[in-house]
Amino acid sequence: MSCIAYAVQSLQRFLWSMPMLVILLGTHIYFTVRLHVIQRKIPQGIRLSVMGTDQSRKKGEAPREDRECRGGNVSPFSALATSLAATIGTGNIIGISTAVAIGGPGAVFWCWITGVLGIATCYAECYLSVRYRMIQEDGTYRGGPMYVMEHVLHQKSAAVLFAFSVILVSLGMGSSVQSHSIAAAVLEQKEMSSQVIGITAALLTGIVILGGAKQIAAICTWLVPFMSLFYLSGCFLLIWLNRDVLPEALWAILHSAFSSRSVVGGAAGTAVMTGIRAGISRGLFTNEAGLGSIPMAAASAHTGSPRQQGLVSMTGTFWDTVVMCAITGIAVVSSMVKSPELFCHASPDRLCFLAFSQLDGLFQNGVSGLRIPGGFSVDGSLVLSAALVLFAFATIIGWNFYGECAVRYLWGSKGLRQYHILYISAVYLGAVLSLDLVWTMSDLFNSFMAIPNLLCLWMLREVVIKER
């Protein structure tokens, strides 16, 4: 067993050290250039995600109907929310603090740059999946990279590899790893049985996913905005508390991105290449652009325009990395600049908790003369733990949707019941077991998703570019 674990870890380290980073980043840059910096159309994508796409402008339909669709299809906004639920996770919090610990403040800059470039790849892969999706007898859509690989490129084996990898990643990173994060966040605040946490998480997951794609989309539509605003409110409070050192923190991020000399006392990580690698790898991993997961949600959208749905879906990368990860990084680095002594000997995964500890007691005695009735005060660690639980649970729901798409492709609807049983079981087991090997294998199968998806993108690149 140890030999298998070693082989898996070696292959995973090789793929995610340089090959995958170079291929993903190269794809991001290529589509950014060839699509004439499509990132400039982010405002249009945000408007379409809120107002609806051209599908709602058919005769006899009101524009707002695009957001409440008949049958099993979902609205463009719900498709975006589902993909964001799967994408925005603990990596946006713990992952960024780890990148800062390893690569220094400059890792935030490179993560942000990677997110900006990844928007173009996200548009390309979502465009293809919407354009070549299939319409079922009941009027619902099925699509994703596996359908493009089989029906357009006639690469059945690549499609099957992709779909199997999606299922394995959903059972690993999408469910068990996330429930493990939920257990860790809860135990951070209160001693209790991990069995109870696992059973609770599994029950809640079952209630949501057994309701089908429409219920998953409905939950994600309100959960994603709520959890994002809740977490970002904490980050903005931190930034406001550290406003006197904010210019210094921003300079630390920019300077450290190009300088080998550390500019934050007590901060870990100094070398430029280490910062670049840490930031780029975190940016590539957290926004999932190029992995092929987001297109599966995009293909389910009730829209008649692949281009417009591509614009809507690419805003997910913007919100996930360009906004969420950047604000997390600024909040952490500003806290490090303000109180460097707190971070001197901290482990990489504790930086966010230490940063949020600065919120402890906030409002208890008023802030700048403001007093809150009832003696209300903030517990920073509790705020962060609650955010981690919400993010992890949203990821569990979102990745179940991806897994369902892969199961339907391989075996049709008849395989869903068995998959749901496996998925709910994985949620429970994740809370009570050690998951080091599961995390490594999930990383490995992530690459097995990305490689055929990226090859598909390159082979059909002219189709995307022609109709940009």
C-alpha positions in Angstrom: 0.0 0.0 0.0 2.9 2.3 0.8 4.3 1.7 -2.7 1.0 2.7 -4.3 0.8 5.8 -2.1 4.4 6.8 -3.0 3.7 6.2 -6.8 0.6 8.4 -6.6 2.4 11.1 -4.8 5.3 11.1 -7.2 3.1 11.3 -10.2 1.0 14.0 -8.6 4.0 16.1 -7.7 5.5 15.7 -11.2 2.3 16.8 -13.0 1.5 19.7 -10.7 5.1 21.0 -10.4 5.8 22.3 -13.9 4.0 20.5 -16.7 0.4 21.4 -15.7 1.4 24.9 -14.6 3.0 25.6 -18.0 0.2 24.1 -20.0 -2.6 25.9 -18.1 -0.8 29.2 -17.9 0.1 29.0 -21.6 -3.5 28.2 -22.5 -4.7 31.2 -20.5 -2.3 33.5 -22.2 -3.0 32.1 -25.7 -6.8 32.7 -25.4 -6.3 36.1 -23.8 -4.4 37.2 -26.8 -6.4 35.5 -29.5 -9.8 36.6 -28.0 -8.5 40.2 -27.9 -8.5 40.4 -24.1 -12.0 39.2 -23.6 -11.6 40.0 -19.9 -12.6 43.6 -20.9 -16.2 42.2 -21.3 -16.5 41.2 -17.6 -19.0 44.1 -17.0 -21.2 42.7 -19.9 -21.0 39.2 -18.4 -22.1 40.5 -15.0 -25.0 42.4 -16.6 -26.1 39.3 -18.5 -25.9 37.1 -15.4 -28.3 39.4 -13.6 -30.6 40.6 -16.4 -30.7 37.4 -18.5 -29.5 36.3 -22.0 -31.1 36.4 -25.4 -33.0 33.1 -24.8 -35.5 35.2 -22.8 -36.1 37.6 -25.7 -38.0 35.0 -27.8 -41.5 36.1 -28.8 -43.9 35.7 -26.0 -41.4 35.6 -23.2 -40.4 38.2 -20.7 -36.7 38.9 -20.1 -36.9 37.9 -16.5 -38.2 34.4 -17.3 -34.6 33.6 -18.2 -34.0 33.4 -14.5 -36.8 30.9 -13.7 -36.7 28.1 -16.3 -39.1 25.3 -17.0 -38.2 21.6 -16.8 -34.8 20.5 -15.5 -32.8 23.3 -17.0 -31.5 26.2 -14.9 -31.1 29.9 -15.5 -27.7 31.4 -16.6 -27.5 33.0 -13.1 -28.2 29.6 -11.4 -25.6 27.9 -13.6 -23.1 30.5 -12.6 -24.0 30.1 -8.9 -23.7 26.3 -9.1 -20.2 26.6 -10.6 -19.2 29.2 -8.0 -20.5 26.9 -5.2 -18.1 24.2 -6.4 -15.2 26.7 -7.1 -15.3 29.0 -4.1 -14.1 26.9 -1.3 -11.6 26.5 1.5 -8.8 27.1 -1.1 -9.8 30.7 -1.3 -9.1 31.0 2.4 -6.6 28.4 3.6 -5.1 28.1 0.2 -4.2 31.8 -0.1 -2.7 31.9 3.4 -0.6 28.9 2.6 0.6 30.5 -0.7 1.6 33.7 1.3 3.4 31.6 3.9 5.3 29.7 1.2 5.9 32.4 -1.4 5.6 35.6 0.5 3.2 38.5 -0.1 4.1 38.5 -3.8 2.1 35.2 -4.2 -1.1 37.2 -3.9 -0.1 39.3 -7.0 0.7 36.2 -9.1 -2.5 34.5 -8.0 -4.4 37.6 -9.1 -2.7 37.7 -12.4 -3.4 34.0 -13.0 -7.1 34.6 -12.3 -7.3 37.5 -14.7 -5.7 35.4 -17.5 -7.8 32.3 -16.6 -11.0 34.3 -17.5 -10.3 33.8 -21.2 -9.9 30.0 -20.9 -13.1 29.8 -18.9 -14.9 31.6 -21.6 -13.5 29.3 -24.3 -14.4 26.0 -22.6 -17.9 27.1 -21.6 -18.6 28.4 -25.1 -17.7 25.0 -26.6 -19.8 23.0 -24.1 -22.9 25.2 -24.6 -22.5 25.2 -28.4 -22.2 21.4 -28.6 -24.5 20.3 -25.8 -27.3 17.8 -26.4 -31.1 18.3 -26.0 -32.9 15.5 -24.3 -36.5 14.3 -25.0 -37.8 16.1 -21.9 -36.2 19.4 -23.1 -33.3 19.4 -20.7 -29.7 20.0 -21.8 -26.7 17.7 -21.2 -23.3 19.0 -22.0 -19.7 19.3 -20.9 -16.2 18.6 -22.2 -17.0 14.8 -22.5 -19.8 15.4 -25.0 -17.5 17.7 -27.1 -14.7 15.1 -27.0 -17.0 12.3 -28.2 -19.4 14.0 -30.6 -17.2 16.7 -32.1 -13.6 15.3 -31.9 -14.7 11.6 -31.9 -12.4 10.8 -29.0 -14.6 8.5 -26.9 -11.7 7.2 -24.8 -10.7 10.7 -23.8 -14.3 11.5 -22.9 -14.6 8.4 -20.8 -11.3 9.2 -19.0 -12.6 12.7 -18.3 -15.9 11.5 -17.0 -14.4 8.9 -14.7 -11.9 11.5 -13.4 -14.8 13.8 -12.6 -16.6 11.1 -10.5 -13.4 10.3 -8.6 -12.6 13.9 -7.9 -16.2 14.5 -6.7 -15.9 11.6 -4.3 -12.5 12.9 -3.1 -11.9 16.6 -3.2 -15.6 17.4 -3.8 -17.1 15.6 -0.9 -14.8 13.8 1.6 -12.1 16.5 1.7 -14.7 19.2 2.1 -16.5 17.4 4.9 -13.1 16.9 6.6 -12.7 20.7 6.4 -16.1 21.2 7.9 -15.2 18.9 10.8 -11.9 20.8 11.4 -13.7 24.1 11.4 -16.3 23.0 13.8 -13.7 21.3 16.1 -11.8 24.6 16.1 -14.7 26.1 18.0 -16.1 23.2 20.1 -15.1 19.8 21.1 -17.6 17.2 19.8 -17.7 13.9 18.1 -16.5 13.9 14.5 -19.1 11.1 14.0 -21.9 13.6 14.8 -20.4 16.2 12.4 -20.1 13.5 9.6 -23.7 12.3 10.1 -25.0 15.9 10.1 -23.1 16.9 7.0 -24.2 13.7 5.2 -27.9 14.2 6.1 -27.8 17.9 4.9 -26.1 16.8 1.7 -28.7 14.1 1.1 -31.6 16.5 1.6 -30.2 18.9 -1.0 -28.8 16.6 -3.7 -31.8 14.2 -3.7 -33.9 17.1 -4.8 -32.2 17.1 -8.2 -30.4 19.7 -10.3 -33.1 22.3 -9.9 -32.9 22.1 -6.1 -29.1 22.2 -6.2 -29.2 25.3 -8.4 -31.9 26.9 -6.2 -29.8 26.4 -3.0 -26.6 27.6 -4.7 -28.4 30.7 -6.0 -29.0 32.1 -2.5 -26.1 30.3 -0.6 -23.3 31.6 -2.8 -24.1 35.3 -2.5 -24.8 35.0 1.2 -21.6 33.1 2.1 -19.5 35.4 -0.1 -20.9 38.5 1.5 -20.5 37.1 5.0 -16.9 36.2 4.5 -16.0 39.3 2.5 -17.5 41.5 5.3 -15.0 40.0 7.7 -12.2 40.6 5.3 -13.3 44.2 4.7 -13.5 44.7 8.5 -9.9 43.5 8.8 -8.7 45.8 6.0 -10.5 48.7 7.6 -8.9 48.0 11.0 -5.5 47.9 9.2 -6.2 50.9 7.0 -3.2 52.8 8.4 -0.8 50.1 7.0 -2.8 49.4 3.9 -0.5 51.3 1.5 2.5 49.4 3.0 0.7 46.1 2.6 -0.1 46.8 -1.0 3.5 47.8 -1.6 4.7 44.6 0.1 2.5 42.5 -2.3 3.8 44.3 -5.4 7.4 44.6 -4.3 7.7 41.0 -3.1 6.3 39.8 -6.5 9.5 41.0 -8.2 12.0 41.2 -5.4 13.9 38.4 -3.6 14.1 40.4 -0.4 11.4 40.0 2.1 9.6 43.3 2.9 7.4 42.1 5.8 9.0 41.5 9.1 8.5 38.0 10.3 6.8 36.9 7.1 7.7 33.6 5.6 8.8 33.1 2.0 11.2 35.4 0.1 12.4 34.1 -3.3 10.8 35.5 -6.4 10.4 32.2 -8.1 9.0 30.6 -5.0 6.4 33.4 -4.9 5.6 33.1 -8.6 5.1 29.3 -8.4 3.1 29.5 -5.2 0.8 32.2 -6.5 0.3 30.8 -10.0 -0.3 27.2 -8.7 -2.9 28.5 -6.2 -4.5 30.7 -8.8 -4.7 27.9 -11.3 -6.1 25.4 -8.8 -8.7 27.6 -7.0 -10.5 29.0 -10.1 -10.7 25.7 -12.0 -10.4 27.5 -15.4 -9.2 24.8 -17.8 -10.1 21.8 -15.7 -13.4 21.3 -17.5 -15.7 21.4 -14.4 -17.3 24.8 -15.0 -18.5 24.0 -18.5 -20.8 21.3 -17.2 -22.8 23.8 -15.2 -22.7 26.3 -18.1 -24.2 23.6 -20.5 -27.3 23.2 -18.3 -28.2 26.9 -18.6 -31.5 27.9 -20.3 -29.9 30.1 -23.0 -29.7 30.1 -26.8 -26.4 31.9 -27.0 -23.2 30.0 -26.4 -21.3 33.3 -26.5 -23.4 35.0 -23.9 -23.3 32.1 -21.6 -19.6 32.0 -22.0 -19.5 35.7 -20.9 -21.7 34.8 -17.9 -19.7 31.8 -16.9 -16.3 33.5 -17.1 -17.4 36.0 -14.4 -17.1 33.0 -12.0 -13.3 33.1 -12.4 -13.4 36.8 -11.9 -15.4 36.6 -8.6 -13.4 33.6 -7.4 -9.8 34.7 -7.9 -9.7 38.3 -9.0 -12.0 39.4 -6.2 -12.2 36.7 -3.5 -8.6 35.5 -3.4 -7.2 39.1 -3.9 -9.3 40.5 -0.9 -8.3 37.5 1.2 -4.6 38.1 0.4 -4.8 41.8 1.1 -6.5 41.1 4.5 -3.9 38.6 5.5 -0.9 40.6 4.4 -2.2 43.8 6.0 -2.6 41.9 9.2 1.0 40.6 8.9 2.3 44.1 8.4 0.2 45.5 11.3 1.2 42.7 13.8 4.2 40.8 12.5 4.9 39.2 15.9 1.8 37.1 15.6 2.9 35.4 12.4 6.6 34.7 13.2 6.3 31.0 13.9 2.8 30.3 12.6 2.1 27.3 10.4 0.9 28.1 6.9 -2.7 27.0 7.4 -3.0 29.2 10.5 -2.4 32.6 8.9 -6.0 33.4 8.2 -7.1 32.4 11.7 -4.4 34.7 13.2 -5.5 37.5 10.9 -9.2 37.1 11.8 -8.2 37.0 15.5 -7.7 40.8 15.2 -11.5 41.1 15.0 -11.9 39.6 18.5 -13.9 42.0 20.7 -14.7 44.4 17.8 -17.7 46.7 18.6 -17.6 45.6 22.3 -16.4 49.0 23.4 -17.4 50.8 20.2 -15.2 51.7 17.2 -14.3 55.3 16.6 -16.9 56.4 19.0 -19.6 54.0 17.7 -21.3 51.9 20.4 -23.5 48.9 19.5 -26.4 48.3 22.0 -26.4 45.0 23.9 -22.7 44.7 24.2 -22.3 43.0 20.8 -18.8 41.9 20.0 -17.1 39.9 17.2 -15.3 36.5 17.6 -13.0 36.5 14.6 -12.2 32.8 14.8 -15.9 32.0 14.9 -16.5 34.2 11.8 -13.8 32.4 9.9 -14.9 28.9 11.0 -18.5 29.7 10.0 -17.2 30.9 6.6 -15.2 27.7 6.1 -18.2 25.5 6.9 -20.4 27.4 4.4 -17.7 27.3 1.7 -17.0 23.6 2.2 -20.7 22.7 2.2 -21.3 24.7 -1.0 -18.4 22.9 -2.7 -20.0 19.6 -1.7 -23.3 20.6 -3.3 -21.6 21.9 -6.5 -19.3 19.0 -7.0 -22.2 16.6 -6.7 -23.8 18.3 -9.7 -20.6 17.7 -11.7 -20.5 14.1 -10.6 -24.1 13.7 -11.7 -23.2 15.0 -15.1 -20.4 12.5 -15.5 -22.6 9.6 -14.3 -25.4 10.5 -16.7 -22.8 10.6 -19.5 -21.4 7.1 -18.7 -24.5 5.2 -17.5 -27.6 7.5 -17.9 -30.0 8.3 -15.1 -30.0 4.7 -13.9 -26.6 5.2 -12.3 -27.6 8.2 -10.1 -29.0 6.3 -7.1 -25.8 4.4 -6.6 -23.7 7.5 -7.1 -25.8 9.4 -4.5 -25.2 6.6 -2.0 -21.5 6.7 -2.6 -21.4 10.5 -2.5 -23.3 10.8 0.8 -21.1 8.0 2.3 -18.0 9.9 1.2 -19.3 13.0 3.0 -19.6 11.0 6.2 -16.3 9.2 5.9 -14.5 12.5 5.2 -15.4 13.9 8.6 -14.0 10.9 10.5 -11.0 9.6 8.5 -7.5 10.9 7.7 -7.5 12.0 4.0 -3.9 12.6 3.0 -3.9 10.0 0.2 -7.4 11.0 -0.9 -6.3 14.6 -1.3 -3.3 13.5 -3.3 -5.4 11.3 -5.6 -7.9 14.1 -6.1 -5.0 16.3 -7.3 -3.9 13.5 -9.6 -7.4 13.0 -11.1 -7.8 16.8 -11.5 -4.9 16.6 -13.9 -6.7 13.7 -15.7 -9.6 16.1 -16.2 -7.5 19.0 -17.3 -5.3 17.2 -19.8 -8.0 16.0 -22.2 -10.0 19.2 -21.7 -7.1 21.4 -22.6 -6.3 19.2 -25.7 -10.0 19.6 -26.7 -9.6 23.4 -26.3 -6.5 23.6 -28.5 -8.0 21.4 -31.2 -11.2 23.5 -31.4 -9.5 26.9 -30.7 -10.4 28.3 -34.1 -14.1 27.6 -33.5 -13.9 29.7 -30.3 -11.8 32.5 -31.9 -14.0 32.7 -35.0 -17.1 33.5 -33.1 -15.7 35.6 -30.2 
